[in-house]
Amino acid sequence: MASMKDVARLSDVSISTVSRVISGTIPVDRVTRRRVERAIESTGYKPNLIARGLRVKSTNLVGMLVPEIRTTSFATLIEYVEECAEALGYNLILGGTGGDPEREERFFENLIRRHIDGIIISLVSDRSRLIQIIDRTEVPVVIVDRPLDNHDLPTVVLDNYEAGVMAAGHLLSLGHERYACITGDRDISIARERTDGFRDSLKAAGKYFAEQNIVEGHFDYDSGRNGVDILLDRGADFTALWAQNDLMAIGALNRLRERGISVPGDVSVMGLDNVEDSWMARPALTTVAQPYRKIADSAVRLLLNLSKNIEVEDRRVYHQPELVIRDSTGPVKG
């Protein structure tokens, strides 16, 4: 593993100069700085930029990393995080990781180099490489949207198990007996939690929920369309379908109609998120709403408290979902 001494030797400068370039605490001329940066890149040296001691003062900058910037759910969360941060006197630096663990790691390290006051992260999945890096950093980090199992990182998320319970409860109240579900990626904890809540509620009500009626998707529109094709082509029997976000639900809704199945006449469809697209769908989508503004506000305030070394009692904050009933669900046919 490369060291600071290796970087100094390759760039023909002193170790103290390398340290100045990394920390940014003392100006270094442009040519020397660029030579050191090239040496860092060439050696693969990963400086301990994550030491609080390298940060000499607040920059009033907050970083945020999300898997997809353009997805409506993340765009909504970003909007509220930025709004809350600005109200408290902070600017937001945003990075989209594209669901790529390597890109996520690079973005995180780039943010650290900016000496920001803290980072809000929605991790790509359980495959994220950031955990060990975060464990070594003194820069505050708050996880949103996708919590990690068995880890004590500060976290602000939806109660995803309860979201599954709520979805099942609504469909049960309409008299449905046969259910299907299009999940998110199962290496993302929220997909597992939502499925568990949905399945447990159906089981408690004495309803059979066949494994062949569960299809794994990727939280995108095409997953909803493809999920319906998989379900129908394998002969799955269902009158109610829950897709674990609104994009998949709208994709499923549209595909069902293309295949001659009416919504909600033949199959009730519901989603999760309550993004703008949900009420513009036809029929308008019944969904389980995420309180994005509350999640954003909690995450920013928790992060800034941590950055100021203010004692925080609750490091894991769960916000409750809310049922929004529209036109895509209805009573089962008699």
C-alpha positions, 0 to 999 in steps of 0.5 A: 500500500502506497504511503505519503513518503512514496508520493513525496519521492515520486513528486520530488517534494517534502512530505510536509508539502504533500501534507499541505496539498492534501489538507489545503491548509497552506497554499501550494503553488499550482505546478507543485500541487498538480505534480503531487496530485498526479503522484497520488493518482499514480501511486493509488495512495489514499490519504487519510483525508478523513481526519477531522484535524485536517479541517480547520474551520466550517466551510458551510458545505454539505455533501450528498450522494444518491444512486440516481439523481434523475429518479423522481424519488431521489430528485424530490429528496434532494430538493428538500435536503437542499432547501433545508440546508440553505435555510440553515446557511449551508450549500449543497454539493451533489453527486450521483453514483449511478448505483456503482460502488466504485464511483460511490467511493470516488465521489465520497473521497472527492467530497472529503477533499472539499473539507465539507461539514458532513455528508448525507448518503443513500448507499448503492446497496449492500455492496457499498464499499464505503462502510470501512471508510466511513468508520475511519472518518471523523467527518459526520455521515448520515445515511438516508433512504437505504439503512444498513443492517447491523450497523450503528451509523446515524440513519434517517429513513422511512419505516419500510417494514411498516410500509409493507404492512400498510400496503397489505392492510389496504389491499386486505381491506378491499377483500383481495385473496390473491396477491403479487409483489414486484420488489426492488433489488434484494441486495438493498435492505429496504426491498427486503424490509418492505417484502417482510412487512407485506408477507407477514401481514398477509400471513397474519390474515391467513392469506397465502402468498406464493413465492412465484408471485414475487418478482425482483425488480430494480426500482425502475419503470421497466421493472414494473412492465417486465415484472407483469410479463414474468408474473403472467407468463408463469401463470401467477394468479392474483387480483392485487399487485404491490410494486415497491415504488411508484415507478415500478407500479406505473410500469406495471399498471400500463403493462397490465392494460396493454395485456387486456387486464383492467385496473382496478377492475381485474387487478388493483395496483399500488405503489410506494413513494407518492411522487408527482408521477403517481397522481398523473398516472391513469388511473391515478395511483394508490400509494404509500407515501414517504414524508420526504420533507420530514426525512430531509429535515431530520437528516440535515439537522442530525448531520449539522448537530454531529458536525458541531459535536452536539450530543445526539440522543437518537442516531436512528430516526424512522419516519412513518408512511402514510396511505394515499388512496386513489383510483388504481385500487378497488374492491375485489370482484364478487 
